[in-house]
Amino acid sequence: MLPVVLILMAAMLIGVFYLRNKTDEANRVYAAEAAITPKPTIAPPAIYAKPTDALLRSGSVGVEVQQLQTKLKELGFYTGEVDGQFGGGTKTAVVHFQEQHGLNPDGMAGAETLAAIYSAGAKHMVVTPRPALPASGQDLPMLVNRTSSIPEGYTPRDLVALKDVVPRDMLILKDPDVRANRQAVEALVKMIRAAQADGQQVWQVSEGYRTPARQQELFNAQVQQLIKDEQLSEESARKAAEKTVALPGTSEHHTGLAFDLTVPGYFFGDTPQAQWLENHCFEHGFILRYTANKEEITGFLPEPWHVRYVGEAHARFMEEHNLALEEYLALYRQ
Ligand SMILES: [Zn+2]
């Protein structure tokens, strides 16, 4: 027995010795080669040397976004973390850059925006002294959107029936019992009077205050419509419906401060009334809540007929600074 063990141990020792020799040999060769090989000079990566052509937008991730953030930070537009994730902060930075460079402020970095950002002509952010925000801290417009529902059980103050307040024959009321907040209705009357003085005579109110229960009916109806017309599955139909009909609790009509203004028999967007509204509603304390250039922010397709009463000071400010309500309210949190 003993000789066998001894033989085995000897074999192991020889093996270990052999392997060590092999390793030493390899190390020697490597050291010799390293000594005669010139050390590679590692060029610093060309950070934002040239723009990517990829469209970067909310949700984009990666090194291109990191480069974009780095550049926007250098220009003073971005103050967040350079994390390669295109989120809300990056988007706001892109919007501000676009606004300051005469580009369409859609918050997406496409070829044109990227070319401007990486060009020698890219300007540093001009810090406009924070404009004197109207009515700071009090009476801020209420925000109701996809992520900010109306408080449960909320009923707007001072709801009145339009038929009791609006002068006869001034407006067509699609629903004769339509109601809204008194102050908003009074502003609406002034606005329509001004429009009519400008030659835009015919106006209809299609919607005013709407309860969450009514919103649920409208939403369900839209889902059923889509299932029928587009042969969508219930789930797809719900997703599609959310693009145009707010979920119960998330419609601005719950505030009693929103109206849908239409012209019977016409697609409102094509009417001179729509143009008038776009140009003048802010003078009367209204904003167009869902516009094409803010679609990414509001999450709604453009609705040229939907006005929201916010009061004149707020409306003017948003008009002058091209802000959606979400962006405007964010200024108060800065
Ligand atoms: Zn509406």
Residues whose N, C-alpha, C, O or C-beta is under 5 A from the ligand:
A	BS01	ZN	F259 D260 H306
